[in-house]
Amino acid sequence: MFRYHCGSCGHWYASPVIGGSPYGEFLLRSESGETRYLNATLDHTFREVREFIENDPRATTLNQFKLSDLLHDVYGIACDKDSLGNEFRIGLKARCTHCDQRNITEWESVEPPEFVELEIPAVTHESWMKLDESEKQSRVSAAINESPFTP
């Protein structure tokens, strides 16, 4: 668990994180607060989106860190939307439990460490899998256009 300080209302609140910093594992969140789990090392859509990005001319100047930022920002397009139709995003922080904002000014791990077991569904890709290669490329290209990480 991590504790976050909300810059909007000053409230401290806790939210789960994946413990132990496992490589390639992420919690994706949507604007409505739903959460999904992704093991990027096992999920072929993560590699697929990465390859589309790496083959895009706009990404050729990016180093590996910037490329990773761009991938994390656009990856949600390959995931099915939440129950309200919102896209899931890697790195989207949990909303404040008091004012519902994401204005995090500080964060820290809960000490002593607090572990919780949650059943978090894995991301799904039914809509993405129905697309052909050119449709997938087009969606990735459009997402790159909108990303703040695009050079």
Protein Blocks (a to p, Z undefined) as FASTA:
>chain_A
ZZdddfknopacdddddehiighiacdddfkopacdddfklmmklmmmmmmmmmpmklmm
pcfklmmmmmmmmmmmmpccdfkopacdehiacddfklopabdfbdcddddddddddddd
dddfklmmmpcfklmmmmmmmmmmmpmkbZZ
